[in-house]
Amino acid sequence: MKHAFSSQRGIALIQVLLLSVLLSVILMSMNYQARQHIRLAEAVQQYTAAAMALQSAEAEILFSMLSQQPYQLEQGILAEAPDWNFYGTPFMFHGVELTIHDTSGLLNAAMPNEALLARFTEQHAGSQALGNQIAAALADWQDRDNTPRLDGAEQPDYSNVTVRNGPLQYTEELLFIKGVTPQLYAQLAPLLSFFTQGVNVNQQPETLWRLYLPENQVQELSRLRRSGTLTAELFESLTAMSIDEFSRFSFGPAYRIGFTVKNADVRLSRELTLRFMPYQRQPFDIYEYRLRNTPTDMLNAASND
């Protein structure tokens, strides 16, 4: 009897232990799911806060650019954004990182200046000929015939894409052009726009200045521009270039504005290109509106825990 009683106690103990293990597993699973739900709720909250900040900054920046002249903004008339500029240097505005490019200070994405493109590939890819080849291939991509230019490329030169034989539609399409690598595109894309109107030499990024000016002139022009003392006369004096209707020293009328807000693990970015017409019934036209980044990394972070 004692042996049977001991066996029953042993079985009961094992059952209790198994039940304890089972309950522990269930509790651990519930705890994990609760943590996931909390993280999801936090991610949604952070995303919502970031989206609101982005939307608010967009409204504020549009109001500022409609109510103030660009030169006034560059002079630091707004205390909350003393570093306003229109050549792409990031600055903070209401907690949001902004970059603004005067599109007339950029290269035409559909028809970039061949000499500048060749100089760009010489500086960034070690080959001036590559720039000439890309310019010719880009022209072939957009013309309506199937006859390649010298150094160009038509359908027989492509194996996995169909040549458009029409105008370029978006800058990412350059990745299809023969000779354009992802690395080269990443360096070139910030300098391109479809909405250039003439050339605003005073609003060109330093990277573009370096394509046709010596480094000492670039450094001096950049110093003067940062201090707010760069004028058309100084630009002509330093560079021996003429300021005329083709190479202007002015602003606008179109701008590419990039917004980036970070909130914990959430990073939101958007970009819009628009033309301002403050005295018209419709004060601006939006040419492009893009979301640039994945909304949040919170869920990926949660899955790694």
Phi, psi and omega in degrees: 000318180299321181295317179295320180295319179296321179296318179296320178297320179296318179295317179298320180296318178298318179298318178297317179297317178298318178296321178297317178298316180299315178296321179297317179297317179298316180295320178297319178296316179296320179296318179296315180296321178297319178297320178297319179294321178296316179297320178297317179296320178296319180297317179297317180297316180294320179296317180297316179297318179294318180296321178294318178297321179294316180295319179296316180296322179298315179297318181295318183291322179294318178297316181298318183284338176277331185262348180233151174285146181306319181294329176292320179295319179294335179280003176079034182292336178263118184296329183284350178214073184287348186255028179308136172204162184238028178234021166094003176282124184298144172213162184264141180214111182054041177079005180246135177280128182242146165229133179233126175246127165291117187295338176284354173265008182246172178275146175292119185296325182280328183221066180295146177304123187297320181296318179291323179295320178295320178294323179296312181291332175295318181286325189252345179228002176074017182214115175288325180298328180300320179296319177296321180293319179294319179298317179292318179295323178294320177295318177295324179299329186259340180284169188265356180260176180246021179261117183288143172288172171299124183071007181272194182205131174239190189309318179301342180272359180238137182254335187234008177224158176257124180299133186293320188053043178195172183301145175301138185258330182203154188296327181298341178297339178299337178296340177276342186289135180302129179099344182268112177268160177304323180293316179293320179298318181299327178279327186275324188306318180297345182263004187248149174206149175274355193240038176282144175225097188073201181225118172266097186294332182286345182250015178280140174298157179304325180302323178285320177304322183292348179281341181220003179234147176292158187299322181295324177290321178299316181297317181290318177297320180295320179297314180294321181293318178297327181276355179079018184247006180284125179238168178299321181296317178295320179299314179296319182295319183284326189253346185063021176265147179270136173266116182217198183289345180264324175243091189269162175237079188206205181225148167067195013270354184248149182222145172253119186244124177251132180244133175222127177233139178239132179219101185057241181269004181263133176226117181243137177222143172215162184216133175226145176244128185211160177248131181267135176222072192299341184257009178262164178298320172258105193286348175204153174246130177268120179273317181219147176217118186228141165268132190258335189225159171299133188302319187209149174253006186299317183292324175295320178296320181294323184288345180273352181281000000 
